[in-house]
């Protein structure tokens, strides 16, 4: 029975970085967003999405960052309705 408790504790400890990923990714995403805006792109002219690394292959998006030990990617998509 004690082995079962240790196994659960180890699994939970191993999952903690994955559970913390969204917060760290949000900080990276906000930093990237500010840099894009500072380069003159209007805030409504693009979107940034945080996706799992294995789902980053989108033809209309460009990977502009990564986070959570490269398990998540940050994708830049230009909004087509903006005049630029």
Secondary structure, DSSP 8 states (H G I E B T S, - for coil): -HHHHHHHHHHHHHHHHHHHHHHHHHHHHHHHHHHHHHTT--GGGEEEEEEEGGG---TT-EEEEEETTTTEEEEEEE-TTS--
